[in-house]
């Protein structure tokens, strides 16, 4: 299975995929649960292979490490899930 950052790159660049169909499940350490955000709400910094940016529920930009991604969902169906160790 490919890692989350490679899957996100495919969503971003593959012309056969519609980025607005995807949601990203991110582990929230404070709430101890997975929260879901639209792929189109994410921002990527060129050359940064460790994290991405997203606007938080409070309206502030947050930097999230890729390892916090737990699931990627397309139209309500899980298409990628982090393997359990």
C-alpha positions in Angstrom: 0.0 0.0 0.0 1.3 3.5 -0.8 1.7 6.0 2.0 -0.8 8.9 2.6 1.4 11.6 1.0 1.7 9.7 -2.2 -2.0 9.1 -2.3 -2.7 12.8 -1.8 -0.3 13.7 -4.5 -2.2 11.4 -6.9 -5.5 13.0 -5.9 -4.0 16.4 -6.6 -2.4 15.6 -10.0 -4.4 12.8 -11.6 -6.7 14.3 -14.1 -9.0 11.2 -13.8 -9.8 12.1 -10.1 -11.9 14.9 -8.8 -10.3 16.4 -5.7 -13.7 17.7 -4.5 -14.9 14.1 -4.0 -12.3 13.4 -1.3 -12.3 13.8 2.5 -9.2 13.3 4.7 -9.6 11.6 8.1 -7.1 13.2 10.5 -6.4 12.0 14.0 -7.1 14.9 16.5 -4.9 14.4 19.6 -6.9 16.8 21.7 -10.3 15.3 21.0 -8.9 11.7 20.6 -10.9 11.0 17.5 -10.7 11.2 13.7 -12.0 14.4 12.2 -12.8 14.8 8.5 -11.8 17.7 6.2 -12.3 18.2 2.5 -9.2 17.6 0.4 -9.9 21.0 -1.3 -9.4 22.7 2.1 -5.8 21.4 2.3 -2.7 23.3 1.2 0.7 22.0 0.3 4.1 23.7 0.5 6.5 22.9 -2.3 9.2 20.6 -1.1 7.6 19.8 2.3 7.4 16.0 2.5 6.4 16.0 6.2 3.2 18.0 6.6 0.4 20.0 5.0 -1.7 23.0 5.9 -5.4 23.2 6.6 -7.7 25.9 7.9 -8.9 24.8 11.4 -12.4 25.1 12.7 -11.3 28.3 14.5 -10.3 29.8 11.1 -6.6 29.7 11.8 -4.1 27.9 9.5 -2.7 24.7 11.1 0.2 22.6 10.0 -0.6 18.9 10.2 2.0 16.1 9.8 1.2 13.4 7.2 1.4 10.7 9.8 -1.8 12.0 11.4 -3.8 11.0 8.4 -5.8 7.9 9.2 -8.2 7.6 6.3 -9.0 8.9 2.8 -12.6 8.8 1.8 -14.0 9.2 -1.7 -17.8 9.8 -2.0 -18.4 8.2 1.4 -16.2 5.1 0.8 -12.8 4.5 2.4 -10.2 4.2 -0.4 -7.1 4.4 1.8 -6.7 3.5 5.5 -3.5 3.6 7.6 -2.4 0.0 8.4 -2.7 -0.9 12.1 0.6 -1.7 13.7 
